[in-house]
C-alpha cells in the first residue's frame, strides 16, 4: 500500500459499492437500485443501461478492459468467462461498450459443470443473472459481476441462488415472530456470518517437488518429524518476516476488494495461520470468503509460497477448519441472539434460542452432511476439531437459565438474588462469560453461534443455507402457533419450556473429545455419522427433502442433484489420491529405496572383504527389503482395488471408504517406515521437517 494512500481510501477502492453508485448514478436510478435490493423489485432496462454504463466507465478508469459474470457453480470454487468491452465502429476503430442486457444476464456454456442430472450433457446452455445485492468489483483487469447461475429449465446450478432463497425465507419467518413482540419497525432480518479461515503456507519450491501436494492438496506420505506442534509455541507466536510480508499484501488486496479482513495470527500447527473477517450478511460473507481463498493462493505465489487450504495437508499436526459464526440481525440494528435487559427482550431471545436448539436437534443429520467430504474426514474428531456428533454448547450461565426453565425452578444469577423464571419476571440474562469450548461443534459465544465443523476449503454456502432454512422452519412453527394464541404470555412460556424440555439432549457443555461423550451421545439418540460415506445419504432423507422443498429453497430435483454431486465427488477425490499414491510409489519411492538397498549391499560386501563390521548396512538392507516388499504388495492391491471400483455412485462411495482408504493406509504405513530408515539423499521428495519448518 502506498504511503500516500490511507486505509479508508484503499478499502473498497476496487468495488462498485453503494457510495460509488450514489456518486455516478442519477437519483432516480440509484433509488430504483436501492428499492430492488431492499424490496426485491425488478429494474427496467433503462435503469439497467444507466447502471451498466456507469459501472463500465468506473471500471475503465480503474484500468479494466474486460467484464465477467462471476458465479459459484457446484464445483465449490468460482467461475468466470471474460469478454472485453470493445465494440467495432468501422474504419478499424472500436469503442468501449457495456449494456444493461449484458449486465443483467449472461449465457455461458454449462455443459461441463456438475449438475447432478439436472440437465443432459447436450443441453449446454446455462444462464447467469446479476445479483444486485452483491457489489461488482475489479480483479486483474476485469470487472467481476456477482451472479446466480441456473439451467435453461430454471434449475439452480449454483451455491448462491439457494442461499439467497434461504435468507429471504428466514427473514419472512423471523419478522412474523418480531411482530408478536410488538416490533412494527423491522422490515427484514438478515443472516449475519463471519467465517474464520485457516490455511497453511509452505515454500513453493518444495511444493513443486511433491506430486501428492500438486495433485491432491495434501501429503499422501510423510513420517512424523522430530518436532511437530508439541511445544505449542507457534499458536499466536511472533509472525516471521516472510509470512508478515505475505499477510500485509493479502490484507491490502482484500481491503481494496471490500473484504473486511480483521484478524491475522499464527495457528496451532507449524506453518499454519488464520484470517478472520468482520461480520457481514451471509450472501456477502460467502462471496468474500470465496474471493479470499482465491486471493490467498495468488498472493502466496507472488511471495514464493503456496497456500494450502486442504483440511489435513499434514498427518500428525492440526488440520484447517473454517469456523462459521452465524447470527440474525434486524434492519434496525438489533442482534436477535443477544440477551436483553428487560423481561420482554429476554423472552424474545429465549424463543429464538429455542428455535435454534430445536432446529439443530431435528436436522443434526443434515447439518453433518453439509460438512461431509473427503478432505474433512481426515480432520473431524481428530483431537483438533469437533467430533462428528452434533451438539450445542451454551455456557454455564445460559445453560443454567435453560435448565431452570425446564425444571420450573428459580435461577440464581451469580452474586444476585434468586429470580423466578417466568415471562413477565424473566431475569436479565448475562452474555456467556465462560470459555467457548473448542471441542463443541456448535458453540454459543455471547450473541452468535459458532459452527466449527466446516472444512477450510469448502464454500460456506451449504452450511448457511441449512442454518437459515432450519431456523425458518422452527420460527414458522412457532409463529403459526402463537399467532392463534388467546393468552400470548402464558402460551409463550409454555412453548419455550416445552421446546427446551423435548430437545435438551442436543445441549452438551462438556468435553467433546472424551470417549465417554460418544457413549453418552448414543444414549441420548444423537447421530454419530463418522464419515462422509455415513453422512451423505442423510442429504435425501425424507424429512430433509421436505424441509427444503416446503420452504422453496430447493426443488426435490435440486436437492437430489446436490446429493449426487457430493457422492460422486467423494469417490472421485479418493480415486485421484489413490492413483497419485500408486504413481509416487512406482516412479519415486520404489526406485529410490531399491537404489539405497543396492548401495547398502555393495557397502556391506566391501566391508566384509576388509573384515570390517557391516551390521548397519546388513540390518538396514534387510529392513528396507522387507518394507519394500510390503509396499509393493500394498501398491499392487491398491491399484487392483481402484480398478474394481463399482460403477454405481453410492456403491462406489461405500467401497472407496471401506476398501480403497484401507489400502491407502497400508501403503502409507510401509512407505513412512521406509522414509525413517532411508538415507536423506535417496528419499525422492521433501519430508515433513522440510515442508513445515522451511518458511
C-alpha positions in Angstrom: 0.0 0.0 0.0 1.4 3.4 -1.0 2.3 5.6 2.0 0.1 8.3 0.5 -2.9 6.0 0.3 -4.6 5.7 3.6 -6.6 2.6 4.6 -10.0 4.3 4.4 -9.2 5.3 0.9 -7.9 1.9 0.0 -10.8 0.0 1.4 -13.3 -0.8 -1.3 -11.4 1.2 -3.9 -11.8 -1.7 -6.4 -15.5 -2.1 -5.6 -18.5 -0.5 -7.4 -20.1 0.0 -4.0 -23.1 2.0 -2.8 -21.1 5.2 -2.3 -19.8 5.0 -5.9 -23.2 4.2 -7.2 -24.7 7.2 -5.4 -21.9 9.4 -7.0 -22.3 8.1 -10.5 -26.0 7.3 -11.0 -28.9 9.7 -11.3 -31.1 10.0 -8.3 -33.9 8.0 -9.9 -31.6 5.1 -10.9 -29.9 5.0 -7.6 -33.3 4.9 -5.8 -34.5 2.2 -8.2 -31.5 0.1 -7.5 -31.9 0.6 -3.7 -35.6 -0.4 -4.0 -34.6 -3.5 -6.0 -32.2 -4.5 -3.2 -34.5 -3.8 -0.2 -37.8 -4.8 -1.6 -37.0 -7.2 -4.4 -38.5 -5.1 -7.2 -37.2 -5.5 -10.8 -35.1 -3.0 -12.7 -36.4 -1.7 -16.0 -34.0 -1.8 -19.0 -33.3 2.0 -19.0 -32.1 1.8 -15.3 -30.0 -1.3 -16.0 -28.4 0.5 -19.0 -27.5 3.5 -16.9 -26.0 1.3 -14.1 -24.1 -0.7 -16.7 -22.7 2.5 -18.4 -21.7 3.9 -15.0 -20.1 0.6 -14.0 -18.2 0.4 -17.3 -16.9 4.0 -17.1 -15.7 3.4 -13.5 -14.1 0.1 -14.4 -12.3 1.5 -17.4 -11.0 4.4 -15.3 -9.6 1.7 -12.9 -7.8 0.0 -15.9 -10.3 -2.7 -16.6 -10.6 -4.0 -20.2 -13.0 -6.9 -19.7 -16.1 -7.9 -17.7 -17.2 -11.3 -16.4 -20.2 -12.7 -14.7 -18.6 -14.2 -11.5 -20.6 -17.1 -10.3 -20.4 -20.1 -7.9 -21.1 -23.4 -9.7 -21.3 -26.6 -7.7 -17.6 -27.2 -8.0 -17.1 -25.4 -4.7 -15.0 -22.7 -6.4 -15.9 -19.7 -8.5 -16.1 -19.5 -12.3 -15.8 -16.7 -14.8 -15.8 -16.1 -18.6 -14.3 -12.8 -19.7 -15.5 -10.6 -22.5 -13.8 -7.3 -23.5 -15.7 -4.0 -23.5 -14.6 -3.4 -27.1 -17.2 -3.0 -29.9 -16.2 -2.1 -33.6 -17.5 1.1 -35.0 -15.9 0.8 -38.6 -12.7 2.1 -40.0 -10.7 -0.2 -37.8 -11.9 1.7 -34.7 -13.5 0.5 -31.5 -15.5 1.9 -28.6 -15.9 0.6 -25.1 -19.5 -0.6 -24.6 -21.4 -2.4 -21.9 -25.2 -2.6 -21.9 -27.8 -3.2 -19.3 -28.6 -6.5 -21.0 -25.0 -7.7 -20.7 -25.0 -6.6 -17.0 -28.2 -8.4 -16.1 -27.8 -11.7 -17.9 -25.1 -13.8 -19.5 -25.2 -17.1 -21.3 -22.2 -19.4 -20.5 -21.6 -22.9 -21.6 -23.0 -25.0 -18.8 -22.2 -28.5 -20.1 -19.0 -29.1 -18.2 -20.2 -28.0 -14.8 -21.6 -30.6 -12.3 -25.3 -30.7 -12.4 -26.3 -34.0 -10.7 -28.6 -34.9 -13.6 -30.4 -31.5 -13.7 -29.5 -31.3 -17.4 -28.2 -33.6 -20.1 -24.7 -33.1 -21.5 -26.0 -31.9 -24.8 -28.0 -29.2 -23.0 -25.1 -26.8 -22.9 -26.9 -23.6 -22.3 -26.9 -22.0 -18.8 -27.7 -18.5 -17.6 -26.1 -16.1 -15.2 -28.2 -13.4 -13.7 -26.9 -10.3 -11.9 -27.2 -10.4 -8.1 -27.8 -6.6 -7.4 -27.3 -7.2 -3.6 -23.7 -8.1 -4.1 -21.3 -5.3 -5.4 -19.3 -5.7 -8.6 -15.5 -5.4 -8.2 -12.4 -5.3 -10.3 -10.0 -8.2 -10.2 -6.9 -8.5 -12.5 -8.2 -6.1 -15.1 -11.7 -7.5 -15.3 -15.0 -6.1 -13.9 -16.4 -9.0 -11.9 -20.2 -9.0 -11.6 -21.5 -11.5 -8.9 -24.3 -13.5 -10.4 -26.5 -16.5 -9.9 -26.3 -19.5 -12.3 -29.2 -21.6 -13.5 -30.1 -24.1 -16.2 -32.1 -23.5 -19.3 -35.1 -25.0 -17.5 -34.6 -22.7 -14.5 -33.0 -25.1 -12.0 -30.4 -23.6 -9.7 -26.9 -24.9 -10.7 -25.0 -22.8 -8.2 -24.5 -22.1 -4.5 -25.7 -18.5 -4.4 -29.3 -19.0 -5.6 -30.5 -21.3 -2.7 -28.5 -19.1 -0.2 -30.5 -16.0 -1.3 -33.7 -18.0 -1.1 -32.9 -19.2 2.4 -32.0 -15.6 3.5 -35.4 -14.4 2.3 -37.3 -17.2 4.0 -35.6 -16.9 7.4 -36.3 -13.1 7.2 -40.0 -13.7 6.5 -40.5 -16.1 9.4 -38.4 -14.0 11.8 -40.4 -10.9 11.1 -43.6 -12.8 12.0 -42.1 -13.6 15.4 -41.0 -10.0 15.9 -44.5 -8.7 15.2 -45.8 -10.8 18.0 -43.5 -9.0 20.4 -44.8 -5.6 19.2 -41.9 -4.8 16.8 -43.6 -2.9 14.0 -40.4 -1.3 12.6 -38.3 -4.2 11.4 -38.8 -5.0 7.7 -36.1 -7.5 7.2 -34.0 -9.9 9.3 -30.6 -10.8 7.8 -28.5 -13.9 8.5 -25.1 -12.5 9.6 -21.9 -14.5 9.1 -18.3 -14.2 9.9 -16.2 -17.1 8.6 -12.7 -17.6 10.1 -10.3 -19.1 7.6 -7.4 -21.3 8.5 -4.6 -22.2 6.0 -1.0 -23.4 5.6 1.8 -21.7 3.9 4.8 -23.7 2.5 7.7 -23.0 0.3 6.8 -23.1 -3.4 10.0 -24.8 -4.5 9.4 -27.7 -2.0 5.8 -27.9 -3.0 6.7 -28.4 -6.7 8.7 -31.5 -5.7 5.7 -33.2 -4.1 3.3 -34.8 -6.6 0.8 -35.5 -3.9 0.6 -31.8 -2.9 0.2 -30.7 -6.5 -2.4 -33.3 -7.4 -4.4 -33.6 -4.2 -3.5 -30.7 -1.9 -2.3 -33.0 0.8 0.6 -35.2 1.6 -0.2 -38.8 0.9 3.1 -39.9 2.5 5.1 -38.4 5.4 6.7 -39.8 8.5 6.3 -37.8 11.7 9.1 -35.2 12.0 11.3 -34.9 15.2 9.3 -31.8 16.1 5.7 -31.0 15.4 3.4 -28.8 17.5 4.3 -30.3 20.9 5.9 -27.1 22.2 2.7 -25.1 21.5 5.0 -22.2 20.5 3.5 -21.4 17.1 0.0 -20.5 18.2 -0.3 -16.7 18.4 3.5 -16.6 18.2 5.5 -13.8 16.6 4.9 -13.8 12.8 8.0 -14.4 10.7 9.1 -11.7 8.3 8.3 -13.6 5.1 4.8 -14.5 6.4 4.3 -11.0 7.7 5.0 -9.6 4.2 2.5 -12.1 2.7 -0.1 -11.2 5.3 0.4 -7.5 4.6 -0.2 -7.8 0.9 -3.1 -10.2 1.5 -4.8 -7.7 3.8 -4.3 -4.8 1.3 -5.5 -6.8 -1.6 -8.6 -7.9 0.3 -9.3 -4.5 1.6 -9.2 -3.0 -1.9 -11.8 -5.6 -2.8 -14.0 -4.6 0.1 -13.3 -7.7 2.2 -13.4 -6.9 5.9 -10.2 -8.8 6.8 -9.8 -8.1 10.5 -7.6 -10.6 12.3 -4.4 -12.5 11.4 -2.3 -14.8 13.5 -0.3 -18.0 13.6 -2.4 -21.1 14.3 -1.5 -24.2 16.3 0.5 -26.3 13.7 3.8 -25.1 12.3 3.2 -23.1 9.1 -0.5 -22.8 9.8 -2.2 -19.4 10.0 -5.7 -17.8 10.2 -7.5 -14.8 8.8 -10.8 -13.7 10.3 -13.2 -11.1 8.8 -15.8 -8.8 10.4 -19.4 -10.0 10.2 -21.5 -9.2 7.0 -24.7 -10.6 5.6 -24.5 -14.3 4.6 -24.5 -13.6 0.9 -21.6 -11.1 1.0 -19.8 -13.3 3.5 -20.0 -16.2 1.1 -18.8 -14.1 -1.9 -16.0 -12.6 0.2 -14.8 -16.0 1.5 -14.6 -17.4 -2.0 -12.7 -14.3 -3.1 -10.4 -14.6 0.0 -9.5 -18.2 -0.8 -8.6 -17.2 -4.3 -6.6 -14.2 -3.3 -4.7 -16.2 -0.6 -3.4 -18.5 -3.3 -2.4 -15.8 -5.7 -0.7 -13.6 -3.2 1.2 -16.6 -1.9 2.5 -17.4 -5.3 4.0 -13.8 -5.6 5.9 -14.5 -2.4 7.4 -17.8 -3.5 4.9 -19.6 -1.2 1.9 -22.0 -1.7 -1.3 -21.6 0.3 -2.8 -25.0 1.2 -6.5 -25.0 2.0 -6.9 -28.7 2.4 -8.4 -29.8 5.7 -5.4 -32.1 6.5 -2.4 -31.4 4.4 -0.1 -33.0 7.0 -0.7 -36.0 9.3 0.2 -35.7 12.9 -0.4 -31.9 13.2 -3.6 -29.9 13.3 -5.6 -29.6 10.2 -7.5 -26.5 9.0 -11.2 -25.7 9.5 -13.4 -22.8 8.9 -15.5 -21.5 11.8 -18.8 -20.2 10.6 -20.1 -17.6 13.1 -23.8 -17.2 12.4 -26.4 -14.9 13.8 -29.6 -13.0 12.9 -29.8 -9.2 12.8 -32.6 -6.8 12.1 -32.5 -3.8 9.7 -33.0 -1.7 12.8 -29.6 -2.8 14.2 -30.6 -5.4 16.7 -28.9 -8.8 17.2 -31.7 -11.4 17.9 -29.2 -13.7 19.7 -28.1 -11.0 22.1 -29.7 -11.4 25.5 -31.6 -8.3 26.5 -32.0 -6.2 29.7 -35.8 -6.5 30.0 -38.2 -9.4 30.5 -39.8 -8.9 27.1 -36.4 -8.7 25.3 -35.2 -11.9 27.1 -38.4 -13.8 26.3 -37.9 -12.9 22.6 -34.2 -14.0 22.9 -35.2 -17.3 24.5 -37.8 -18.0 21.8 -35.1 -17.5 19.1 -32.7 -19.7 21.1 -35.4 -22.4 21.4 -35.9 -22.3 17.7 -32.2 -22.8 17.1 -31.9 -25.6 19.6 -34.9 -27.4 18.2 -33.6 -26.9 14.6 -30.2 -28.3 15.3 -31.7 -31.3 17.1 -34.2 -32.1 14.4 -31.8 -31.6 11.5 -28.5 -32.6 13.1 -28.0 -35.3 10.4 -28.3 -32.7 7.6 -26.0 -30.2 9.3 -23.4 -33.0 9.5 -24.0 -33.8 5.8 -23.2 -30.2 4.8 -19.6 -30.5 6.0 -19.1 -34.1 4.7 -16.5 -34.5 2.1 -13.3 -36.5 1.7 -10.9 -33.8 3.0 -12.9 -33.1 6.1 -13.0 -36.8 7.1 -9.3 -36.5 7.9 -10.0 -33.7 10.4 -13.2 -34.1 12.2 -12.8 -35.8 15.6 -9.0 -35.7 15.4 -8.4 -34.1 18.7 -8.2 -30.7 17.0 -11.7 -30.3 15.6 -15.2 -31.1 16.8 -16.4 -34.7 16.8 -18.8 -36.0 14.2 -21.6 -35.8 16.8 -23.6 -32.5 16.6 -24.2 -30.8 20.0 -24.8 -27.3 21.2 -22.6 -25.6 23.9 -24.5 -22.8 25.8 -22.1 -22.0 28.6 -22.7 -22.2 32.3 -24.9 -19.1 32.7 -27.2 -19.6 29.8 -27.5 -23.3 30.4 -28.4 -22.5 34.0 -31.3 -20.4 32.7 -32.4 -23.1 30.3 -32.3 -25.8 33.0 -34.3 -23.6 35.3 -37.0 -23.2 32.7 -37.1 -27.0 32.1 -37.3 -27.8 35.8 -39.5 -24.9 36.8 -37.1 -23.8 39.4 -35.5 -20.5 40.4 -32.4 -19.3 38.6 -29.8 -17.7 40.8 -27.7 -15.2 38.8 -24.2 -15.1 40.2 -24.0 -12.6 43.1 -27.6 -11.6 42.8 -31.0 -12.6 44.3 -32.9 -15.6 43.2 -35.4 -14.8 40.4 -38.4 -16.9 39.5 -38.4 -17.9 35.8 -41.5 -16.6 34.0 -42.1 -14.5 31.0 -43.2 -11.4 33.0 -40.3 -11.6 35.5 -37.6 -13.2 33.4 -34.2 -12.2 34.8 -31.6 -10.3 33.0 -29.6 -12.9 31.1 -25.8 -12.3 31.0 -24.0 -12.9 27.8 -22.0 -16.0 28.1 -18.8 -15.5 30.1 -17.4 -19.0 30.0 -14.9 -20.5 27.6 -16.4 -21.1 24.2 -15.5 -24.8 24.3 -13.3 -25.5 21.3 -14.5 -29.2 21.3 -18.1 -28.2 20.6 -19.4 -28.4 17.0 -21.9 -25.6 17.7 -21.0 -23.1 20.4 -23.0 -20.1 21.6 -20.4 -17.3 22.1 -22.4 -14.4 23.5 -24.5 -13.2 20.6 -24.0 -15.8 17.8 -23.4 -19.5 17.2 -20.0 -20.7 16.0 -20.4 -23.7 13.7 -17.0 -25.3 13.9 -17.3 -28.3 11.7 -16.7 -26.7 8.3 -13.6 -27.6 6.4 -11.2 -24.9 5.3 -11.5 -25.5 1.6 -15.3 -25.6 1.3 -17.8 -23.0 0.4 -19.7 -21.7 3.4 -22.9 -21.5 1.4 -24.2 -25.0 2.1 -24.0 -24.9 5.9 -25.5 -21.4 6.0 -28.4 -22.5 3.7 -29.1 -25.3 6.2 -28.9 -23.0 9.3 -31.2 -20.4 7.6 -33.7 -23.0 6.5 -33.9 -25.0 9.7 -34.3 -21.7 11.6 -37.1 -20.6 9.2 -38.9 -23.9 9.8 -38.9 -23.6 13.5 -39.8 -19.9 13.6 -42.7 -20.7 11.2 -44.0 -23.4 13.5 -43.7 -21.0 16.5 -45.5 -18.2 14.6 -48.3 -20.5 13.4 -48.9 -21.5 17.0 -48.5 -18.2 18.8 -50.5 -16.1 16.2 -53.6 -18.1 17.2 -52.9 -17.7 21.0 -55.5 -16.2 23.3 -53.0 -15.8 26.1 -49.7 -14.9 24.5 -47.5 -14.7 27.5 -48.7 -18.0 29.0 -48.5 -19.8 25.7 -45.1 -18.3 25.0 -43.7 -19.5 28.4 -45.2 -23.0 27.8 -43.8 -23.2 24.3 -40.3 -22.2 25.4 -40.4 -24.7 28.3 -41.7 -27.5 26.0 -39.1 -27.0 23.4 -36.1 -26.9 25.8 -37.5 -30.0 27.6 -38.0 -32.0 24.4 -34.7 -31.0 22.8 -32.3 -30.7 25.7 -30.5 -33.8 24.5 -28.6 -31.7 21.9 -27.2 -29.4 24.6 -23.8 -30.5 25.9 -21.3 -28.3 27.8 -18.6 -30.9 28.4 -15.5 -32.2 26.6 -16.5 -33.4 23.1 -13.2 -35.2 22.7 -13.8 -37.5 25.6 -14.8 -41.1 24.6 -17.5 -41.0 27.3 -19.3 -38.3 25.4 -19.7 -40.6 22.4 -21.2 -43.2 24.6 -23.5 -40.6 26.2 -24.5 -39.2 22.8 -25.6 -42.7 21.7 -27.7 -43.0 24.8 -29.3 -39.7 24.0 -30.1 -40.8 20.5 -27.8 -38.4 18.7 -26.4 -39.1 15.3 -22.7 -40.2 15.1 -22.0 -40.1 11.3 -18.3 -40.6 11.5 -17.5 -40.5 7.8 -18.7 -38.8 4.6 -20.0 -42.2 3.5 -22.2 -42.3 6.5 -23.3 -38.7 6.3 -24.1 -38.0 2.7 -27.1 -40.4 2.5 -28.8 -38.1 5.0 -29.0 -35.4 2.3 -32.0 -37.1 0.8 -33.7 -38.3 4.0 -37.5 -37.7 3.6 -37.7 -35.1 6.4 -34.7 -33.2 5.0 -36.0 -33.1 1.4 -39.4 -31.9 2.7 -37.8 -29.1 4.8 -36.1 -27.5 1.8 -38.9 -28.2 -0.7 -41.6 -26.8 1.6 -39.7 -23.6 2.1 -38.8 -23.2 -1.6 -35.1 -23.4 -1.1 -34.5 -26.4 -3.4 -36.8 -28.3 -5.6 -36.7 -32.0 -5.0 -34.7 -32.4 -8.2 -32.2 -29.7 -7.0 -31.5 -31.3 -3.6 -31.2 -34.8 -5.2 -28.8 -33.4 -7.7 -26.6 -31.9 -4.9 -26.5 -35.2 -3.1 -25.4 -37.0 -6.3 -22.7 -34.4 -6.9 -21.3 -34.7 -3.4 -21.4 -38.5 -3.5 -19.6 -38.7 -6.9 -17.1 -36.1 -5.7 -16.2 -38.2 -2.7 -15.2 -41.3 -4.6 -13.6 -39.2 -7.4 -11.3 -37.4 -4.9 -10.3 -40.7 -3.3 -9.6 -42.3 -6.7 -7.3 -39.3 -7.6 -5.5 -39.7 -4.3 -5.1 -43.5 -4.8 -3.8 -43.1 -8.3 -1.4 -40.4 -7.2 -0.2 -42.7 -4.5 0.4 -45.5 -6.9 2.3 -43.2 -9.2 4.6 -41.9 -6.5 5.2 -45.4 -5.2 6.1 -46.9 -8.6 8.0 -43.9 -10.0 9.6 -42.3 -7.0 9.7 -44.4 -3.8 10.4 -47.9 -5.1 13.3 -46.9 -7.4 14.8 -44.7 -4.6 14.7 -47.4 -1.9 15.9 -50.0 -4.4 18.9 -47.9 -5.2 19.5 -47.4 -1.5 19.3 -51.1 -0.7 21.7 -51.9 -3.6 24.2 -49.4 -2.2 23.9 -50.9 1.3 24.6 -54.4 -0.1 27.6 -53.2 -2.0 29.0 -51.4 1.0 28.3 -54.5 3.2 30.2 -56.7 0.7 33.0 -54.2 0.6 33.3 -54.0 4.4 33.1 -57.8 4.7 36.0 -58.1 2.3 38.0 -55.8 4.5 37.0 -57.6 7.7 35.1 -54.6 9.0 31.7 -54.9 10.6 28.8 -54.2 8.3 26.0 -54.5 10.8 24.4 -51.2 9.9 24.3 -52.0 6.2 23.2 -55.6 6.7 20.4 -54.8 9.2 19.2 -51.8 7.3 19.3 -53.5 3.9 17.1 -56.3 5.3 14.6 -53.9 6.8 14.5 -51.9 3.5 14.0 -55.1 1.6 11.1 -56.3 3.8 9.4 -52.9 3.8 9.9 -52.6 0.0 8.1 -56.0 -0.5 5.3 -54.8 1.8 5.0 -51.5 -0.1 5.0 -53.3 -3.5 2.3 -55.7 -2.3 0.2 -52.8 -0.9 0.6 -50.9 -4.1 -0.5 -53.8 -6.3 -3.6 -54.3 -4.1 -4.4 -50.6 -4.1 -4.1 -50.4 -7.9 -6.3 -53.5 -8.4 -8.9 -52.4 -6.0 -9.2 -48.9 -7.6 -9.7 -50.6 -11.0 -12.5 -52.7 -9.4 -14.5 -49.8 -8.0 -18.2 -50.2 -8.7 -19.9 -48.0 -11.3 -22.9 -47.1 -9.1 -22.2 -43.8 -7.3 -23.5 -44.9 -3.8 -21.8 -48.3 -4.0 -18.6 -46.5 -5.1 -18.7 -44.2 -2.2 -19.0 -47.0 0.3 -16.4 -49.1 -1.5 -14.0 -46.1 -1.5 -14.4 -45.7 2.2 -14.2 -49.3 3.2 -11.7 -50.7 0.7 -9.6 -48.0 -1.0 -8.9 -45.9 2.1 -7.8 -49.0 3.9 -5.4 -49.9 1.1 -4.0 -46.4 1.1 -3.4 -46.6 4.8 -1.5 -49.8 4.4 0.6 -48.4 1.6 1.4 -45.3 3.5 2.4 -47.2 6.7 5.1 -49.1 4.7 6.3 -46.0 2.9 6.5 -43.9 6.0 8.6 -46.6 7.8 10.9 -46.7 4.7 11.3 -42.9 4.9 12.6 -43.2 8.5 15.4 -45.6 7.6 16.3 -44.4 4.1 19.3 -42.0 3.7 18.1 -38.5 3.1 20.0 -38.1 -0.2 18.0 -41.1 -1.6 14.5 -40.1 -0.5 12.8 -38.7 -3.6 10.9 -35.7 -2.2 10.9 -33.2 0.7 9.9 -34.6 4.1 7.7 -33.0 6.8 10.6 -31.3 8.6 11.4 -29.5 5.3 7.9 -28.6 4.5 6.7 -27.4 7.9 9.8 -25.5 9.0 11.3 -24.0 5.9 9.4 -20.7 5.7 
